[in-house]
């Protein structure tokens, strides 16, 4: 498989990258994993890793974050996710959270604020379009991301050595 190249060029020339993302968790919280596939001009790059204790929502966010982190310059990016939490968060909720000082409508702190803020920072470097697809409905790349995340989680659970912390943690990359 060819590896996706980093983005380059001016606003008019910026390549179009599609980022497919998914998260998985066994227990909520529990061990979890994320996966992303970057697709650019016929090239693809797969990313997957697992963590010891997390939630499914954190893995959904981290999948998009890790994919966007792989882009070395500004791109036009379409992020495809089966997570309503990620999709609605970025398309509907986040501006209101920011306006309320990272509080929900019920004035409670927004969960996963650290990841939302990192995702906003990364998305701000690109022209990002968010697309929701139903999970487990036969979308080839969504199914592939799901399989990658679950494979990373299965491998992690089989090997399960060492201490793994969440974001900023030691992650066990998919070999």
Secondary structure in CASP SS format (residue, H / E / C, confidence):
PFRMAT SS
TARGET T0000
AUTHOR 0000-0000-0000
METHOD secondary structure of the structure
MODEL  1
X C 1.00
X C 1.00
X C 1.00
X C 1.00
X C 1.00
X C 1.00
X C 1.00
X C 1.00
X C 1.00
X C 1.00
X C 1.00
X C 1.00
X C 1.00
X C 1.00
X C 1.00
X E 1.00
X E 1.00
X E 1.00
X E 1.00
X E 1.00
X E 1.00
X E 1.00
X E 1.00
X E 1.00
X E 1.00
X E 1.00
X E 1.00
X C 1.00
X C 1.00
X E 1.00
X E 1.00
X E 1.00
X E 1.00
X E 1.00
X E 1.00
X E 1.00
X E 1.00
X E 1.00
X E 1.00
X E 1.00
X C 1.00
X C 1.00
X E 1.00
X E 1.00
X E 1.00
X E 1.00
X E 1.00
X E 1.00
X E 1.00
X E 1.00
X E 1.00
X E 1.00
X E 1.00
X E 1.00
X C 1.00
X H 1.00
X H 1.00
X H 1.00
X H 1.00
X H 1.00
X H 1.00
X H 1.00
X H 1.00
X H 1.00
X H 1.00
X H 1.00
X H 1.00
X H 1.00
X H 1.00
X C 1.00
X C 1.00
X C 1.00
X C 1.00
X C 1.00
X C 1.00
X E 1.00
X E 1.00
X E 1.00
X E 1.00
X E 1.00
X E 1.00
X C 1.00
X C 1.00
X H 1.00
X H 1.00
X H 1.00
X H 1.00
X H 1.00
X H 1.00
X H 1.00
X H 1.00
X H 1.00
X H 1.00
X H 1.00
X H 1.00
X H 1.00
X H 1.00
X H 1.00
X H 1.00
X C 1.00
X C 1.00
X C 1.00
X E 1.00
X C 1.00
X C 1.00
X C 1.00
X C 1.00
X C 1.00
X E 1.00
X C 1.00
X C 1.00
X C 1.00
X H 1.00
X H 1.00
X H 1.00
X H 1.00
X H 1.00
X H 1.00
X H 1.00
X H 1.00
X H 1.00
X H 1.00
X H 1.00
X C 1.00
X C 1.00
X C 1.00
X E 1.00
X E 1.00
X E 1.00
X E 1.00
X E 1.00
X E 1.00
X C 1.00
X C 1.00
X C 1.00
X C 1.00
X C 1.00
X C 1.00
X C 1.00
X H 1.00
X H 1.00
X H 1.00
X H 1.00
X H 1.00
X H 1.00
X H 1.00
X H 1.00
X H 1.00
X H 1.00
X H 1.00
X H 1.00
X H 1.00
X H 1.00
X H 1.00
X H 1.00
X H 1.00
X H 1.00
X H 1.00
X H 1.00
X C 1.00
X C 1.00
X C 1.00
X C 1.00
X C 1.00
X C 1.00
X C 1.00
X C 1.00
X C 1.00
X C 1.00
X C 1.00
X C 1.00
X E 1.00
X E 1.00
X C 1.00
X C 1.00
END
